[in-house]
Amino acid sequence: MKKVFKWLGIALGTVFFLIIAASVAVMLIVDKDMIDQQMENALNRQVSIGSIDVSVFSVVSGIQVKDVKISNFKTQPQREALKGKPVAANDLFVGLSSFTFKLKFLPLLKKQVELRELVLFEPVINVVRYPGGQFNFSDLLAPKKMTAEEKEELLKKEREEAKKKAEEAKQPQKPFTADDLPLEITIGKVGIEKGLISFVDQGLKQSFSVYNLTALVHSIQIDPKNLEKKNSVKLKIETGIKTIGQVQTGSVKSFDIGLSINGSVKPFDPKTKKVDPELSAKAGSGYGTMTGLQIFERLKEVEQLEKYCGKFAFLKDDIKWKNALVNVWYRGGTVKISDGRIATDDYELNFAGMTNINSKAVGMDMDMLLAEKHNKPIREGIARNVEKGIKAAKLEKYVKTEKVADSAMKALTNKEGKVFLQYKVSGTMSKPDVKLVAPKIPSIGDLIKDAAGDIKDVVQEKAEKKVEKVVDKQADKAKDKAAKKLKKLF
């Protein structure tokens, strides 16, 4: 027993020593001024860091960097002139309130990676596309100038890499699988909280903003040896996306949408262990405004309805909603949606179907229940079409517009007296083909014919009764005359 405690003590002492050694190394290596200078030289930008929190136990407690600001491109003389000055607000390329990195040390000894946290708090990213097509980060993608020695070293590495690839090409290619992961992975959360990304295209004069962005992958558990139980990545996205001004291209004019997605991803197929992600999520939009979405534009202009009651021009161009929800499933480029619903002041819309993110093909079933306030303009549209039809058929004396309009309106409404329409959408997102599948509405002409037929029957019945009255009256006269003759005879 004493030996057990002895070896246990040695093991704990060794671990404690390693933690202290690693922490001291971090303290010596991580220096704010040094990192400032290194980042400026590497990025060719002015860099400002508020503070770096590094303690003796940083390996255990984590590292935190606060108030990071990076400017747009600066030459060496410009960076020297700006030394010690804060990055100007109108020159900000990337900003960061804080960065937190927390890694559990002990699991590494058991070949397990347990990352508690790797999060960027309140990042600000300003992306600009200039009229010439270059971005404000294009210089970071351009190859840097190298000395003769660096070029020779690069050529040597390229030759070695080419030789290695040639050897690998001779061997059958093995796809990446979960078995290629050397460690079991457990991660608390990784991502962004409360970020802001702005994009300005100076050539097209378009601007977009992604605001209040929280994008986290969390509760990650992947065990290559037990994918049936540990093969999950949780996903959380909350953000707002809006246009600044109107969109110049695409199928939407403008929008301001709040989005939330909560779901999970299975990165690997448990049977083959190959990478084949499967996503299941509930997506919601707590609020939203959109103008010019082509599918909604087509819903208002279905030819069959236009001939029946006119265009739904009374529906607003701006679609505003609250608490929209949809279930989403994705795999291999195909997105399936179910139980989708949007409620606006004008209508309630339920939808389900699929779309392909590569081809943009869409197949959707939609049910639209219009607000009762729209019954009046719809009936007025029907009445106008009925009146035209009656005049064309020259049936003004026999057919009343109001009666036919009532029959036509009844064909559109449900038991609650609201207009209920069912659509089928095909085609693509930019050029959707929308067809009305229910109700099966008759033509205005048929309704007028039916009304005229009823009146004809009434007219005929009245004529027959009139003839009967005439015949009866004549018969009565004949009887009276015969009776008078009989009286004279007797």
Residue pairs with C-beta under 8 A, 6 or more apart in sequence:
15 106
15 109
18 105
19 57
19 59
19 60
19 105
20 56
22 59
22 105
23 55
23 56
23 57
23 58
23 59
23 60
24 56
26 54
26 58
26 59
26 63
27 54
27 55
27 56
27 58
30 52
30 54
30 63
31 52
32 49
32 51
32 52
35 49
35 52
36 47
36 48
36 49
39 45
39 47
39 70
40 46
40 47
40 79
43 70
43 140
44 73
44 74
44 75
44 79
44 139
45 70
45 71
45 72
45 73
45 74
45 79
45 93
46 70
46 71
46 74
46 78
46 79
46 82
46 85
46 87
46 91
47 68
47 69
47 70
47 71
47 87
48 67
48 68
48 69
48 70
48 86
48 87
49 65
49 66
49 67
49 68
50 66
50 67
50 68
51 65
51 66
51 67
52 63
52 64
52 65
52 66
53 63
53 64
53 65
53 66
54 63
55 61
59 103
59 105
60 105
61 102
62 100
62 101
62 102
62 103
62 116
62 117
63 100
63 101
63 102
64 98
64 99
64 100
64 101
65 96
65 98
65 99
66 97
66 98
66 99
67 96
67 97
67 98
68 94
68 95
68 96
68 99
69 86
69 87
69 92
69 94
69 95
69 96
70 87
70 92
70 93
70 94
70 95
71 82
71 87
71 88
71 91
71 92
71 93
72 91
72 92
72 93
72 136
73 136
73 139
74 82
87 95
92 124
92 126
93 125
93 126
93 136
93 137
94 123
94 124
94 125
94 126
95 123
95 124
95 125
96 120
96 121
96 122
96 123
96 124
97 121
97 122
97 123
98 121
98 122
99 119
99 120
99 121
100 117
100 118
100 119
100 121
101 117
101 118
102 115
102 116
102 117
102 118
102 188
103 114
103 115
103 116
104 114
104 115
104 116
107 113
107 114
107 186
111 182
111 183
111 184
112 183
112 184
112 185
112 186
113 183
113 184
113 185
113 186
113 187
114 186
114 187
115 186
115 187
115 188
115 190
116 188
117 188
117 189
117 190
118 187
118 189
118 190
118 191
119 189
119 190
119 191
119 192
119 193
119 216
120 191
120 192
120 193
120 195
121 193
121 194
122 193
122 194
122 195
122 196
123 192
123 195
123 196
124 195
124 196
124 197
125 195
125 196
125 197
125 198
126 136
126 198
126 200
127 135
127 136
127 137
127 197
127 198
127 199
127 200
128 135
128 136
128 199
128 200
128 202
129 135
129 199
129 200
129 201
129 202
129 203
130 136
130 202
130 203
131 202
131 203
132 203
133 203
146 154
175 274
175 275
176 274
176 275
177 268
177 272
177 273
177 274
177 275
178 222
178 224
178 227
178 231
178 268
178 273
179 224
179 273
180 224
181 222
181 224
184 222
184 223
184 224
184 225
184 230
185 220
185 221
185 222
185 223
186 220
186 221
187 217
187 218
187 219
187 220
188 218
188 219
189 216
189 217
189 218
189 219
190 216
190 217
190 218
190 220
191 214
191 215
191 216
191 217
191 218
192 213
192 214
192 215
192 216
193 214
193 216
194 212
194 213
194 214
195 210
195 212
195 213
195 214
195 215
196 209
196 210
196 211
196 212
196 213
197 209
197 210
197 213
198 207
198 208
198 209
198 210
199 207
199 208
199 209
200 206
200 207
201 207
204 248
204 249
205 245
205 248
206 243
206 244
206 245
206 247
206 248
207 243
207 244
207 245
208 241
208 242
208 243
208 244
209 240
209 241
209 242
209 243
209 244
210 239
210 240
210 241
211 239
211 240
211 241
211 242
212 238
212 239
212 240
213 238
213 239
214 236
214 237
214 238
214 239
215 236
215 237
215 239
216 235
216 236
216 237
217 233
217 234
217 235
217 236
218 234
218 235
218 236
219 232
219 233
219 234
220 232
220 233
220 234
221 230
221 231
221 232
222 230
222 231
222 232
222 233
222 267
222 268
223 229
223 230
223 231
224 273
227 268
227 270
227 273
228 270
231 266
231 267
231 268
231 270
232 264
232 265
232 266
233 264
233 265
233 266
233 267
234 263
234 264
235 261
235 262
235 263
235 264
235 265
235 279
235 281
236 261
236 262
237 259
237 260
237 261
237 262
238 259
238 260
238 261
239 258
239 259
240 256
240 257
240 258
240 259
241 255
241 256
241 257
241 259
242 255
242 256
242 257
243 254
243 255
243 256
245 254
246 253
246 254
246 291
247 253
247 254
247 292
250 430
251 292
251 293
251 294
251 429
251 430
252 290
252 291
252 292
252 293
252 294
253 291
253 292
254 289
254 290
254 291
254 292
255 288
255 289
255 290
255 291
256 288
256 289
256 290
257 285
257 287
257 288
257 289
257 290
258 285
258 286
258 287
258 288
259 283
259 284
259 285
260 283
260 284
260 285
260 286
261 281
261 282
261 283
261 284
261 328
262 281
262 282
263 279
263 280
263 281
263 282
263 283
263 328
264 279
264 280
264 281
265 277
265 278
265 279
266 277
266 278
267 275
267 277
268 274
268 275
268 276
269 276
276 331
276 332
277 330
277 331
278 329
278 330
278 331
279 328
279 329
279 330
279 331
280 327
280 328
280 329
281 327
281 328
281 329
282 325
282 326
282 327
282 328
283 325
283 326
283 327
283 328
284 323
284 324
284 325
284 326
285 321
285 323
285 324
285 325
285 342
286 322
286 323
287 321
287 322
288 319
288 320
288 321
288 324
289 318
289 319
289 320
290 296
290 318
290 319
291 317
291 318
291 319
292 317
293 319
294 429
294 430
294 431
294 432
295 362
295 364
295 425
295 429
295 432
295 434
296 319
298 425
298 432
298 433
298 434
299 312
299 366
299 368
299 423
299 434
300 311
300 312
300 313
300 315
301 311
301 312
302 423
302 434
302 435
302 436
304 435
304 436
304 441
305 312
305 421
305 436
305 441
307 385
307 443
307 444
308 382
308 385
308 408
308 412
308 441
308 443
308 444
309 378
309 379
309 381
309 382
309 385
309 408
309 412
310 381
310 382
310 384
310 385
312 374
312 378
314 374
314 377
315 346
315 347
315 374
316 346
319 342
319 344
320 344
320 345
321 342
321 343
321 344
322 343
323 343
324 340
324 341
324 342
324 343
325 339
325 340
325 341
326 337
326 338
326 339
326 340
326 341
326 351
327 337
327 338
327 339
327 340
328 335
328 336
328 337
329 335
329 336
329 337
329 338
330 336
333 356
333 357
333 358
334 354
334 355
334 356
334 357
335 354
335 355
335 356
335 357
336 353
336 354
337 351
337 352
337 353
337 354
337 355
338 352
339 352
340 350
340 351
340 352
341 348
341 349
341 350
341 351
342 348
342 349
342 351
343 349
345 371
346 370
346 371
346 374
347 368
347 369
347 370
347 371
348 368
348 369
349 366
349 367
349 368
349 369
350 366
350 367
351 364
351 365
351 366
351 367
352 364
352 365
353 362
353 363
353 364
353 365
353 425
354 362
354 363
354 364
355 361
355 362
355 363
355 364
355 429
359 428
360 428
360 429
360 430
361 427
361 428
362 425
362 426
362 427
362 428
362 429
362 432
363 425
363 426
364 424
364 425
365 422
365 423
365 424
365 425
366 422
366 423
366 424
366 425
367 420
367 421
367 422
367 423
368 420
368 421
368 422
368 423
369 414
369 418
369 419
369 420
370 378
370 418
370 419
370 420
370 421
371 418
372 417
372 418
374 419
375 409
375 413
375 417
375 418
375 419
378 409
378 412
378 419
379 405
379 409
382 405
382 408
382 409
382 444
383 401
383 402
383 405
385 444
386 401
386 404
386 405
386 408
386 444
386 447
386 448
387 401
389 444
389 445
389 448
390 396
390 399
390 401
390 404
390 448
393 399
393 445
393 448
393 452
395 448
395 452
398 452
398 455
398 456
398 459
399 448
399 451
399 452
399 455
400 451
403 451
404 444
404 447
404 448
404 451
407 447
407 450
407 451
408 441
408 442
408 444
408 447
411 439
411 441
411 442
412 419
412 420
412 421
412 439
412 441
413 419
413 420
414 420
420 439
421 436
421 438
421 439
422 436
422 437
422 438
422 439
423 434
423 435
423 436
423 437
424 434
424 435
424 437
425 432
425 433
425 434
425 435
426 432
426 433
426 435
427 433
